Amino acid sequence: MKAALRGLAGGALSLLLALLVLGLAADLLGDPVSRQIGPEGDGAAAAALRAALGLDLPWLERVLGPMLAMLRGDLGQSAWLRRPAGDAVAEALGVTLRLAALAWPMGLAGGAALGLVLAALPARLAKLPLMLLAVPGFVVAVVAVEVFAVGLGWVPAAGFDGLRSLLLPAVLLAAALAVKLALILQDGLRAIAQEPFAVFAEARGLGLPRRLLAYRLLPASALLARFGSLQAGYLLGGALVVETVFALPGLGRLAVLALQHGDLPLLRAAMLAAGTGFLLARFVAEAAQALLDPRPSSAVIA
């Protein structure tokens, strides 16, 4: 648990440094005032907006001021949406959290089942799912929209209108998670199959279901919990493709739009939310690893 807490503290420091670097590189995003008003807009309106966003302050205050305000809970004002950045991110985060809450358990269950199947296959055949990961996610999402939304009409093609709008995106995210988890899990299951207790269970003539669940999947539960918890964090920031294809107003899509509009406060708030989610998921993963498998390990969770 101490190692998990140290990892959480180190990750939080890294996130703050990344946000500071983002502030230092703010000029690379362009001028949000000219984006909003236009190059030929009213000079007085442009000056007022620049003052409201704090863009008329000295460079050092523009960089450090938002960081200090963020530590006080003030995420600033979105230049593009003309509203508090924290409120916009909270709304987008709600959509992404619902999407992740649907996708994560499906992916976890599917990955465990597929991992058991792959572990029972010859090693060469068990690597075939790697071909699925080679297919770009954008292509898979577009094909799924054409088949299930446009062709069959089972789900909406785009937009957010409740749970039904999240079903197909959640299934696509869950499928990607299941394949990744299965490929990692099957390696662990093959190693466990060579352990003396697993060999002894097979020699005793125990039934296949009991051997798979009690003598394979249960010993691999630490690996399942660690990788599964990490993927929950990745889902918060990694749902960009499906949010873009399905026009879902989630956190990933909001971050892309903030970048396109040069909206630094909004981009900073989105990055903070996604980074915090990943850090919490990593903490849970390391804590679960320590509880389920307390043996010393040199493995590092990336």
N, C-alpha and C positions, 0 to 999 in steps of 0.2 A: 504493500500500500504506500510506503514511503517513496518508492521509485515512481509510482503513479502520480503522487503529489509533486515530486520534483519535475516529472515530465510535463505536468499541467502548468507549473510555474514557468518553466523554460519555454513552453509553447506560447503562453500569454505574452512573455517578453518578446518573442519572435514576431507575434502578431502586431504588437505595438510598434516595433521597428519597421515592419512592412507598411503600416499605416503612415509612419513618419516619412518613409521613402516615397510613398504615394504623394504626400504633401509637397515634398521637395521637387517632384516631377510634375507638379500641377500645370506648369506652363505648356507641357507637351500635349495636354488635353485640349488646348485652344482657349479662346476667350468666351465664357458662357454668356456674357452680356451681348456681344455681337451676334451670337447664335440666336438669342431671344429677340433682340430688337432689330438686328440687321445692320449692315454697314452704313445704310443711309437713313437710319432711324433718328429720332429726336435726341439731340445731345443732352438736354436736361433730363429726359427719362433715362438715358443710358447712365448718366452720372448718379442719379438717384438709386438705380438698381445696383450699380457698382458699390455705392456706399452701404446699401442694405445688405449686400453679400459680404461686406468687409474686404472687397478687392482693392479699396483705395488705401489700405493700411500698409505700413512698411513690410518688406518681404519677410523678415523674421517673425513679426506678429502674425502674418498670414499663415505661416507654417506651424508655429507653436501654439497660437491661440486656439485653433480648432481642436488640437490634441488635449489641451488643458480643459477646454469646454466638454470634450467627450468624456473625460474622466469624471466630470461633474454630472454626466447624464444628458448633456445637450449635444445633439448630433448635427445641429445647424439647419439651415434653410435650403431647400432645393431650389436652384435657379430655374430649372426647367419646369417643375410642377408648381412652383410658387406656394409651397407648403412645407411644414417641418419634415426633414428627411427621415426622422425616426418613425413618423406616422406612416409614410409611404412604405418603408421597409417592413413595418409590422404587418401591414395588409398583405404585402407580397409574401412574407414569411408564412403567414397563415395558409396560403394556397400551397406553398411548397411543403409545409409540414403535413398537410392532409395527403398530398401526393406521396410523400415518403412513408407515412403511416400505412398507406395501402400497399405500397411496393415492397417495403422491407420484410414483413412477415411472409409474404408470398415468395420472395426471393430466397429467404432463409430456409423455408421448408423445401422449396424446389431444389436448392443447392445441396441440402443434406440428402435428399432422395437420389438426385443425379450422381452425387459423389459416391454413394453406396453402389450404384449401378456401374459406374466407371471403374471402381476399385475391383469389381468382379470380372471385368473384361481384361483381355491381354493388354499389356502396356502400350503397344503400338496403336491399338484401336482406341484406347482411353484418351489419346491426344487429339482425336478427331474434332472435339468441340472447340479446339483452338481456331479452327477454320471459321467458326461462327464469330469469334472476336475480331477476325480480320475484316469482316464486313462493316463499313462505316455505319455508325448509329443513325445518321441522318437518312441514309438510304432505307434502312429497315423501317424507320418511323414513317417515311413518305409512302412506302409500299403498304404499310399497315393502314394508313389513312385511306388509301385508294380502295383497299379490299373491304375493310370492316366499317368504315364511315361512309365513303362515297358509294361503293358497290352494294354492300349488304344493308347499310343504314342502321346498324346496331347501336352506334354511338355517335355523338356530334363530331363533326370534322374539325372544328376549331372553336375557341372561346371557352369561357368558364361559366357554367350554369349548374352548379351543384355537383353531387357525387358522380353522376353519370358521365360528366365531362372528364373525370379523372380515371375512369376504368381502363381505357386503352393505354394512356400514357403510363399508368401504374403497372400494367402487365408488361409493357416493353422494358421499363426499368427493372422489374422483378426478374425478367428473363435474362437480362445482362448480368444482374447480380448473381443469379443462380448458376450461370455458366462459370463465372469467375470463382465463386465459392466451391463449386464441384471440382474444378481443376486443382485447387489447392488442397481440398479435403481428401481427394482420392490418393494423393501422395502420402498424406498422413495415415490414411487407412491401410495402405500397403505396408508401411513401416510397422504399424501396430500388428498386422497379421503375422509378422515374423517374431513377435514377442513370445516368450515362453508361455504366458497365460493363455494367449490366443491359440497357440499350437496345441496346448493341453486340452482346451475346450473342444477343439476339432477332433482330437484323438478320443475324447470321451463320447463322441457321437451325438453331441447336442444338436438340436434342430437349427436349421439355417436362420430362421427369424431371430431366435435367441442369440445366436452367435453374432449376427450382424448388429443387433441393437445393444446387447449387454457387453459384448467383447470387442466391438469395433467402434460403433458410433459413440457410446458413452465415454470410452477413454479418449476419444477425439473431441470431446465437448469443449475443452479449453481452446483448441484451435478454432472450432466453430464459433464460440462466443467472442473470441478476439477479433477474428476477421469480420464476423457479422456486425459487431459493434462499430468497427471502423467504417464499414460500408454505410451504416446509418448516417455517419457524419459526411461521407462523400455525397450521399444523396441530396443533402442540403445545397451544396454548391455544384453538383454534377448533373442536375436535371435540366441543364441549359438546352440541350438538343430537343427534348420532347416539349419543353415549355415554348420553344421557338416554333416548332412545327405545328403544335396544337394551339398556339397563341394564348397560352395560359399566363395570367398575370402573376407569375411567381418570382422568386428572388433572383434566379439566374437571368431571366429575361429582363428584369428591372436593371440589373447591373450592366447588361449590354446596352440598354437604352441610355443609361446614365453616362456610359462611356461615349456613346455617339453624340450626346448633347454637351459633352464637356462638363458635366455636373459633378464636381468633386465632392461636395457634401453627401450627395446621394450615393455615389460610388463608394465613399469611405464607410457610410453606414451599412451598405450591402456587404461589403468586405468584412466588416466587424461582425455582422450577424452570421455569415457563413463560416468565418474563422472560429468564432466562439462555439458554434455547433460542432465543428470538427474536433476542437480541443476537448469538449465534453465527451464526445464519442470516443476519442482516444483514451481519455481517463477511464471511462467505463470499461473499455477493452483491456487496458492494462490491469485494472482492478479485478476484472473477471478472470484474467489469466492467472493472477496471483492466488485467487481463491480456489479455482478449479485445479490448478497445477502449481502447487507451492514450491516445486523443485527449482533450484537456481538455474537460470537460463541466460545465455548470452544473446538471445534473439532480440532484435531491435525492431520495433514497429515503425515503419516508414510513414 
